[in-house]
Amino acid sequence: MSLLERHQNWIDHLLGKFEALTISSGPVAYFHIRDVFHPELYGLIEKYWPREDYFLGQVDVAQQRLGHVYANLRKVVLIEDAPELMPSAEGGEFWQSFRMMMSDRRLLRKLIERIVPHLRGMRTDLKPPIRVQSDLLLQIDTDGFNLSPHLDSWRKLLSMVFYLPHDDSRPELGTSVFTPRPEFVHAHPDLGRKFFGEYYPFEQFNETYRAPFVPNSVFGFVVTPLAFHGVQEVKNAGGWRRNILMNLYHQYEAPYQSVLKRNLIKV
């Protein structure tokens, strides 16, 4: 089978998963899909995952302070840098093709088609025509990392985290969905109409769902002014919280610039 035919199989597999997904109908529209990647593709992601010493903390990559106090405990590799970090030409070609595949217009159209009903009425800031762009980030969350309840940027439409643990022994490491407690609602009369940019104490929210952190699965949510989410503190993970973050933007602004071009790491 040619590489082109393999790619088509991988895309068709993803399209089928996105077509069949069930999105929750509560205040936060979210989903979790198992076996999201074709088995062959998932095996290649594991085979060509970059060396751990190539992952840098978010603050180090941004070269500026970030609003999240634990940001540097999340180590990242930019998808644009991944090919050049590979020791083999095959590995470099894989990440180049993976980046192209995940930005395939058919995939993006299918995802937008599925989330549009959950954007209506919640995203009054969106004006047609909406142009969508995707962005990918390879990540490892280290011990001590946590994300208290917060909202994502208004620039995004959809956020997805592809989970890549070595096995299914740590399902509690998944992403949490939160709803604010009455005191928070009372203190924020513009709740649901405004994108707050803060990280709030866990105590002000109820955890209503936690995605199981299992291999070859994805957790995603529609970005709205009610989509509070986060990650409970990562403990004794030993680098297990591997994942690929994929965001769909309607107003794209690159979160980071290539670390290779800035000579932050040497290959």
C-alpha positions as CSV (number, residue, x, y, z in Angstrom):
1,M,0.0,0.0,0.0
2,S,1.4,3.4,-1.0
3,L,1.9,6.2,1.5
4,L,-0.9,8.2,-0.1
5,E,-3.3,5.2,0.4
6,R,-2.2,4.8,4.0
7,H,-2.8,8.6,4.6
8,Q,-6.3,8.2,3.1
9,N,-7.0,5.3,5.4
10,W,-5.9,7.4,8.4
11,I,-8.0,10.4,7.4
12,D,-11.1,8.2,6.7
13,H,-10.7,6.6,10.1
14,L,-10.7,10.1,11.8
15,L,-13.6,11.3,9.7
16,G,-15.6,8.3,10.8
17,K,-14.8,8.9,14.5
18,F,-15.7,12.6,14.2
19,E,-18.9,11.8,12.4
20,A,-20.0,9.3,15.1
21,L,-19.0,11.3,18.1
22,T,-21.6,12.3,20.8
23,I,-21.3,15.8,22.2
24,S,-22.8,16.4,25.6
25,S,-25.7,18.9,25.8
26,G,-25.0,20.6,29.2
27,P,-23.5,24.0,29.9
28,V,-20.2,22.6,28.5
29,A,-20.4,20.8,25.2
30,Y,-17.7,18.1,25.4
31,F,-16.8,14.7,24.0
32,H,-14.4,11.8,24.5
33,I,-13.6,9.3,21.8
34,R,-11.7,6.1,22.1
35,D,-9.5,4.5,19.4
36,V,-9.5,7.9,17.7
37,F,-6.4,7.3,15.5
38,H,-6.0,4.4,13.1
39,P,-3.9,1.7,14.9
40,E,-1.1,2.0,12.4
41,L,-1.0,5.8,12.8
42,Y,-1.1,5.6,16.6
43,G,1.9,3.2,16.5
44,L,3.9,5.7,14.4
45,I,3.1,8.5,16.8
46,E,4.6,6.4,19.6
47,K,7.5,5.3,17.5
48,Y,8.5,8.9,16.5
49,W,7.6,10.7,19.7
50,P,10.5,13.2,20.3
51,R,13.1,12.6,22.9
52,E,12.1,14.0,26.3
53,D,15.0,16.4,26.5
54,Y,13.7,18.2,23.5
55,F,10.6,19.3,25.4
56,L,10.8,22.7,27.0
57,G,8.6,24.4,29.6
58,Q,5.9,26.8,28.3
59,V,7.5,29.8,29.9
60,D,10.9,28.9,28.4
61,V,9.4,28.6,25.0
62,A,7.3,31.8,25.3
63,Q,10.3,33.6,26.8
64,Q,7.9,35.6,28.9
65,R,5.7,35.3,32.0
66,L,2.5,33.5,31.4
67,G,-0.8,33.9,33.4
68,H,-0.7,30.3,34.6
69,V,1.6,29.7,37.6
70,Y,2.4,26.1,36.8
71,A,3.0,26.7,33.0
72,N,6.6,25.6,33.0
73,L,5.6,22.2,34.3
74,R,4.0,21.6,30.9
75,K,6.8,20.7,28.5
76,V,6.1,21.3,24.8
77,V,7.4,20.7,21.3
78,L,6.0,22.8,18.5
79,I,4.7,20.7,15.6
80,E,6.7,22.8,13.2
81,D,9.9,21.8,15.0
82,A,9.1,18.1,15.4
83,P,10.5,17.0,11.9
84,E,13.9,18.5,12.6
85,L,14.2,16.8,16.0
86,M,14.0,13.4,14.5
87,P,17.2,11.3,14.2
88,S,15.9,9.7,10.9
89,A,14.5,11.1,7.7
90,E,11.5,8.7,8.1
91,G,10.7,10.4,11.5
92,G,10.9,13.8,10.0
93,E,8.7,12.9,7.1
94,F,6.1,11.3,9.5
95,W,5.7,14.6,11.5
96,Q,5.5,16.6,8.3
97,S,2.7,14.4,7.0
98,F,1.0,14.2,10.3
99,R,0.8,18.0,10.5
100,M,-0.6,18.2,7.0
101,M,-3.1,15.4,7.7
102,M,-4.5,17.1,10.8
103,S,-5.0,20.3,8.9
104,D,-6.9,18.5,6.1
105,R,-9.9,20.7,5.1
106,R,-12.2,17.6,5.2
107,L,-11.3,17.0,8.9
108,L,-11.7,20.7,9.8
109,R,-15.1,20.9,8.0
110,K,-16.4,17.8,9.7
111,L,-15.4,19.2,13.1
112,I,-17.0,22.6,12.5
113,E,-20.1,20.9,11.1
114,R,-20.4,18.9,14.4
115,I,-19.9,21.8,16.8
116,V,-21.9,24.6,15.0
117,P,-25.1,23.7,16.9
118,H,-23.3,24.2,20.2
119,L,-21.9,27.5,19.1
120,R,-25.3,29.0,18.2
121,G,-26.5,31.3,20.9
122,M,-23.3,31.0,22.9
123,R,-20.8,32.8,20.5
124,T,-22.5,36.0,19.6
125,D,-19.1,37.4,18.7
126,L,-18.8,35.2,15.6
127,K,-19.6,36.9,12.4
128,P,-19.5,35.2,9.0
129,P,-17.5,34.3,7.1
130,I,-15.6,32.3,9.7
131,R,-12.2,31.1,8.5
132,V,-10.8,28.3,10.5
133,Q,-7.1,27.4,11.2
134,S,-5.7,24.5,13.3
135,D,-2.7,24.4,15.5
136,L,-0.9,21.4,17.1
137,L,1.4,21.1,20.1
138,L,3.1,18.0,21.5
139,Q,3.0,18.1,25.3
140,I,4.2,16.3,28.4
141,D,2.7,17.4,31.7
142,T,5.1,16.7,34.6
143,D,4.5,16.1,38.3
144,G,3.0,19.1,40.1
145,F,1.3,20.5,36.9
146,N,-2.3,21.5,37.3
147,L,-4.8,23.8,35.6
148,S,-7.4,25.3,37.8
149,P,-10.8,26.1,36.3
150,H,-10.6,28.6,33.5
151,L,-11.9,29.5,30.0
152,D,-10.0,29.3,26.8
153,S,-9.5,32.3,24.5
154,W,-12.3,33.8,22.5
155,R,-10.0,33.2,19.5
156,K,-10.7,29.5,19.6
157,L,-13.8,27.5,18.5
158,L,-12.7,24.0,19.6
159,S,-10.0,22.5,21.8
160,M,-9.0,18.8,21.7
161,V,-6.4,16.9,23.7
162,F,-5.3,13.6,22.2
163,Y,-4.2,11.3,25.0
164,L,-1.0,9.2,24.5
165,P,-0.2,7.4,27.8
166,H,1.8,4.2,27.7
167,D,-1.2,2.2,29.0
168,D,-4.6,2.7,30.7
169,S,-3.4,2.5,34.3
170,R,-3.8,6.2,35.1
171,P,-7.3,7.2,33.9
172,E,-7.6,9.9,36.6
173,L,-5.1,12.1,34.7
174,G,-7.7,13.2,32.2
175,T,-9.1,16.7,31.7
176,S,-11.9,17.9,34.0
177,V,-15.1,19.8,33.2
178,F,-16.3,22.3,35.8
179,T,-19.4,24.2,36.6
180,P,-19.3,27.3,38.9
181,R,-20.8,27.2,42.3
182,P,-23.7,29.6,43.3
183,E,-21.3,32.0,45.0
184,F,-19.3,32.4,41.8
185,V,-22.4,32.8,39.7
186,H,-23.6,35.5,42.0
187,A,-20.3,37.3,41.9
188,H,-20.1,37.3,38.1
189,P,-23.4,38.6,36.6
190,D,-21.8,38.6,33.1
191,L,-21.2,34.8,33.3
192,G,-21.9,33.2,30.0
193,R,-21.5,36.4,28.0
194,K,-17.8,37.2,28.7
195,F,-14.6,35.3,28.3
196,F,-12.8,35.6,31.6
197,G,-9.1,35.4,31.4
198,E,-8.3,34.2,34.9
199,Y,-7.6,30.9,36.6
200,Y,-9.9,30.3,39.5
201,P,-9.6,28.3,42.7
202,F,-10.9,24.7,42.4
203,E,-13.0,25.4,45.5
204,Q,-15.3,27.8,43.6
205,F,-16.3,25.0,41.1
206,N,-17.8,21.5,41.0
207,E,-16.1,18.9,38.8
208,T,-18.9,17.5,36.7
209,Y,-16.9,15.2,34.4
210,R,-13.3,13.9,34.0
211,A,-12.2,12.4,30.8
212,P,-10.5,9.0,31.2
213,F,-6.8,9.4,30.3
214,V,-6.4,6.2,28.2
215,P,-4.3,5.5,25.1
216,N,-5.4,6.6,21.7
217,S,-8.4,8.7,22.9
218,V,-9.3,12.3,22.6
219,F,-11.1,14.7,24.9
220,G,-12.6,17.8,23.2
221,F,-14.9,20.7,24.1
222,V,-16.5,23.6,22.3
223,V,-15.0,26.9,23.4
224,T,-17.8,29.1,24.9
225,P,-18.0,31.6,27.8
226,L,-19.3,28.7,30.0
227,A,-16.7,26.0,29.0
228,F,-14.7,25.9,32.3
229,H,-12.2,23.1,32.3
230,G,-8.9,22.2,33.9
231,V,-6.5,19.5,35.1
232,Q,-6.2,18.2,38.7
233,E,-2.7,18.1,40.0
234,V,-0.5,15.6,38.2
235,K,1.1,13.2,40.8
236,N,3.6,10.4,40.3
237,A,3.1,10.5,36.5
238,G,6.7,10.0,35.5
239,G,6.1,11.7,32.1
240,W,3.0,9.7,31.4
241,R,0.7,12.6,30.7
242,R,1.8,12.8,27.1
243,N,-0.7,14.4,24.7
244,I,-1.2,16.4,21.5
245,L,-3.1,19.6,21.9
246,M,-5.1,20.6,18.8
247,N,-7.0,23.9,18.7
248,L,-9.3,25.2,16.0
249,Y,-9.2,29.0,15.8
250,H,-11.3,31.6,14.0
251,Q,-8.9,34.4,14.9
252,Y,-5.5,32.7,14.8
253,E,-2.5,34.0,16.7
254,A,0.5,31.7,17.0
255,P,1.0,30.9,20.7
256,Y,4.7,30.3,20.2
257,Q,7.5,30.7,17.7
258,S,9.9,28.0,16.5
259,V,12.5,27.2,19.2
260,L,14.9,25.9,16.6
261,K,14.8,29.1,14.7
262,R,15.5,31.0,17.9
263,N,18.3,28.5,18.9
264,L,16.7,27.6,22.2
265,I,17.7,24.0,21.7
266,K,20.4,22.3,19.7
267,V,19.8,19.1,17.7
